């Protein structure tokens, strides 16, 4: 039978590991012997288990959407001048002549009769506002991109040719993704607090249940809000554009993977890292064994959250491969999966 003092030490290491993850959500509960604990985010399944749709017809796609875009420079998006009346506005936008582009686009919106033209013109207004750092106008424009389809008559939708429908879907995907990115920016703004204490157990416990708990609760809530926005990319009808599904799934994986990594670097009492044996323990036991128990408990409670990230990355790769999407997002998701293989059943 282990001495009471050793039980207390092991219990403290496990409690700190549990506290590191559940602070701000709920007080840690005992872990069943049969497996890991920690509840995976409830909203995750609706995105990470998505099945790839049949891709819509692709459009000519070469321009950038600005600073908040999927990884890497090679992003396939609409230019906007697939509608000839928008050609001059696109050239103004590419030359950073935002006022001139806005004037032409507003005029085009008054004269273009079709759903495709109005959708692309509104999308370009959003890009112009985004690139000029006018977030409020950009949000208004991208929301209107989504509203145009919702408010269109069924005969107007049915009148779209296959290529035009593909471009409208791509525009709507870009708009929904941009809106989700604004929520992710709120996640990234929540920087974890740094520990500057003595390293003693009670001091670390106070930090975990204080500053770290407040950060954990806020960060997790912000991730769930952002994830709900990315899920809206999947919900676009008649079917979501695979390119933006890939980007959305990658971002969901990124948020949860980063969340997990913060907890892996949570502070550990200094005495658990010292060499030698624990005083008063018979049979003898080294301090490092307490540290090992702490790290093992932490990995156990992190597993469900890492699984959420893994499922999102798997969805990213699956959608890309089945739809033939070649994108940096897909490659980054694959690299994470290779570096974090799923545990054996």
ZAMARGU-4260 file (C-alpha; in steps of 0.2 Angstrom, whole numbers, plus 5000, padded with zeros to 4 digits):
<rodrens>
0) 5000/5000/5000 | 5007/5017/4996 | 5010/5029/5010 | 4997/5043/5013 | 5010/5056/5008
5) 5013/5048/4991 | 4994/5047/4988 | 4993/5065/4992 | 5007/5070/4980 | 5000/5059/4966
10) 4983/5066/4969 | 4990/5084/4968 | 4999/5080/4951 | 4983/5073/4944 | 4972/5087/4950
15) 4983/5100/4943 | 4983/5092/4926 | 4964/5091/4927 | 4963/5109/4933 | 4974/5115/4919
20) 4961/5109/4906 | 4945/5111/4915 | 4948/5128/4924 | 4935/5140/4918 | 4923/5126/4913
25) 4920/5115/4928 | 4929/5109/4943 | 4939/5093/4939 | 4931/5077/4942 | 4939/5059/4945
30) 4944/5051/4929 | 4936/5034/4925 | 4950/5020/4924 | 4943/5015/4907 | 4948/5030/4897
35) 4951/5049/4895 | 4940/5063/4902 | 4936/5080/4897 | 4921/5084/4886 | 4924/5087/4868
40) 4916/5103/4862 | 4898/5100/4858 | 4897/5110/4842 | 4912/5102/4834 | 4903/5087/4826
45) 4893/5097/4813 | 4909/5102/4804 | 4922/5089/4808 | 4911/5075/4802 | 4906/5083/4786
50) 4905/5073/4770 | 4913/5081/4754 | 4900/5088/4742 | 4900/5087/4723 | 4910/5102/4718
55) 4902/5116/4709 | 4910/5121/4692 | 4926/5131/4695 | 4929/5148/4689 | 4944/5158/4684
60) 4952/5162/4701 | 4968/5171/4703 | 4967/5186/4715 | 4970/5187/4734 | 4957/5191/4747
65) 4968/5201/4758 | 4977/5199/4775 | 4965/5186/4783 | 4965/5172/4770 | 4969/5154/4770
70) 4987/5149/4772 | 4999/5153/4758 | 4999/5164/4742 | 4991/5151/4731 | 4973/5154/4735
75) 4959/5150/4721 | 4946/5164/4722 | 4936/5174/4710 | 4943/5188/4701 | 4926/5197/4699
80) 4928/5202/4681 | 4920/5186/4675 | 4906/5198/4674 | 4912/5210/4660 | 4904/5226/4668
85) 4915/5224/4683 | 4931/5223/4674 | 4936/5241/4677 | 4932/5240/4695 | 4943/5225/4697
90) 4957/5234/4689 | 4955/5249/4701 | 4954/5237/4715 | 4970/5228/4710 | 4979/5245/4708
95) 4973/5250/4726 | 4962/5263/4719 | 4948/5259/4732 | 4937/5275/4730 | 4937/5273/4711
100) 4933/5255/4713 | 4919/5258/4725 | 4911/5271/4714 | 4911/5259/4699 | 4904/5245/4709
105) 4890/5255/4717 | 4885/5261/4699 | 4886/5243/4693 | 4874/5237/4707 | 4861/5250/4701
110) 4862/5243/4683 | 4866/5225/4684 | 4850/5215/4683 | 4856/5197/4687 | 4860/5188/4703
115) 4877/5184/4698 | 4882/5202/4694 | 4875/5209/4710 | 4883/5195/4720 | 4900/5198/4713
120) 4899/5217/4713 | 4894/5216/4732 | 4909/5204/4735 | 4921/5216/4727 | 4914/5230/4738
125) 4918/5219/4753 | 4936/5216/4747 | 4938/5235/4744 | 4933/5239/4761 | 4943/5225/4769
130) 4959/5230/4760 | 4956/5248/4766 | 4954/5242/4784 | 4936/5247/4785 | 4930/5232/4794
135) 4912/5238/4797 | 4909/5241/4778 | 4917/5225/4774 | 4906/5215/4786 | 4891/5224/4779
140) 4895/5220/4761 | 4899/5201/4765 | 4883/5200/4774 | 4874/5207/4759 | 4883/5194/4748
145) 4874/5180/4758 | 4858/5189/4759 | 4857/5191/4740 | 4855/5173/4738 | 4842/5171/4753
150) 4832/5185/4745 | 4832/5179/4727 | 4817/5172/4719 | 4818/5154/4714 | 4817/5158/4695
155) 4831/5170/4697 | 4842/5156/4705 | 4837/5143/4692 | 4841/5155/4678 | 4860/5154/4683
160) 4870/5144/4671 | 4882/5131/4679 | 4897/5142/4678 | 4888/5157/4685 | 4881/5146/4699
165) 4898/5140/4703 | 4904/5158/4704 | 4890/5163/4715 | 4894/5149/4727 | 4912/5153/4728
170) 4907/5171/4732 | 4896/5166/4746 | 4909/5154/4752 | 4922/5168/4753 | 4909/5179/4762
175) 4905/5166/4775 | 4923/5162/4778 | 4928/5181/4780 | 4914/5183/4793 | 4920/5168/4802
180) 4938/5174/4802 | 4932/5190/4811 | 4927/5178/4825 | 4944/5169/4825 | 4952/5186/4827
185) 4943/5187/4843 | 4950/5170/4848 | 4968/5175/4844 | 4967/5191/4854 | 4964/5181/4870
190) 4983/5178/4875 | 4986/5166/4889 | 4993/5173/4905 | 5011/5170/4910 | 5015/5163/4926
195) 5028/5172/4937 | 5026/5164/4954 | 5037/5155/4966 | 5034/5138/4958 | 5026/5131/4974
200) 5011/5119/4973 | 4999/5131/4981 | 5005/5146/4971 | 5002/5137/4955 | 4985/5131/4961
205) 4980/5149/4964 | 4987/5154/4946 | 4977/5139/4938 | 4961/5143/4947 | 4963/5162/4945
210) 4970/5170/4929 | 4972/5154/4919 | 4954/5149/4923 | 4947/5166/4917 | 4958/5165/4901
215) 4953/5146/4898 | 4934/5150/4900 | 4935/5165/4888 | 4946/5157/4875 | 4935/5141/4874
220) 4919/5151/4873 | 4927/5162/4859 | 4933/5146/4849 | 4915/5139/4850 | 4908/5155/4843
225) 4920/5156/4829 | 4918/5137/4825 | 4899/5140/4824 | 4903/5153/4811 | 4914/5142/4801
230) 4900/5129/4801 | 4890/5141/4791 | 4901/5138/4776 | 4896/5120/4776 | 4877/5125/4777
235) 4878/5136/4761 | 4865/5130/4749 | 4862/5122/4736 | 4880/5115/4741 | 4895/5123/4749
240) 4911/5126/4738 | 4924/5113/4743 | 4938/5126/4743 | 4931/5136/4757 | 4926/5120/4766
245) 4944/5115/4766 | 4949/5132/4773 | 4935/5132/4786 | 4939/5114/4792 | 4958/5119/4793
250) 4954/5134/4804 | 4943/5124/4816 | 4958/5112/4818 | 4970/5126/4821 | 4960/5134/4835
255) 4958/5118/4845 | 4976/5112/4841 | 4983/5129/4848 | 4971/5127/4863 | 4978/5110/4867
260) 4996/5116/4866 | 4994/5130/4878 | 4989/5117/4891 | 5004/5106/4888 | 5015/5121/4893
265) 5005/5124/4909 | 5017/5127/4924 | 5022/5112/4935 | 5028/5114/4953 | 5047/5116/4953
270) 5050/5103/4966 | 5043/5090/4955 | 5058/5093/4943 | 5072/5092/4956 | 5083/5077/4956
275) 5083/5064/4970 | 5070/5054/4980 | 5055/5061/4989 | 5058/5062/5008 | 5048/5050/5019
280) 5043/5038/5006 | 5045/5020/5007 | 5048/5011/4996 | 5059/5025/4988 | 5052/5036/4974
285) 5060/5049/4964 | 5052/5067/4962 | 5053/5065/4943 | 5040/5051/4944 | 5027/5064/4951
290) 5031/5074/4936 | 5029/5059/4924 | 5012/5056/4933 | 5007/5074/4930 | 5011/5074/4912
295) 5002/5058/4909 | 4987/5064/4917 | 4988/5080/4907 | 4989/5071/4891 | 4974/5060/4896
300) 4963/5074/4899 | 4969/5083/4883 | 4965/5068/4872 | 4947/5073/4868 | 4951/5090/4863
305) 4965/5085/4852 | 4953/5072/4844 | 4942/5087/4839 | 4957/5095/4830 | 4961/5079/4822
310) 4944/5076/4815 | 4944/5094/4808 | 4960/5091/4800 | 4954/5074/4793 | 4939/5083/4786
315) 4950/5096/4778 | 4961/5083/4769 | 4946/5072/4764 | 4936/5087/4756 | 4951/5093/4747
320) 4956/5075/4740 | 4938/5071/4735 | 4935/5087/4727 | 4952/5089/4719 | 4956/5105/4728
325) 4975/5109/4728 | 4978/5121/4742 | 4991/5125/4756 | 4977/5122/4769 | 4976/5104/4764
330) 4995/5102/4765 | 4996/5110/4782 | 4981/5099/4788 | 4990/5083/4782 | 5007/5088/4790
335) 4998/5090/4807 | 4990/5073/4805 | 5007/5065/4801 | 5015/5073/4816 | 5000/5068/4828
340) 4995/5050/4823 | 4979/5044/4831 | 4982/5033/4846 | 4979/5014/4843 | 4962/5008/4847
</rodrens>
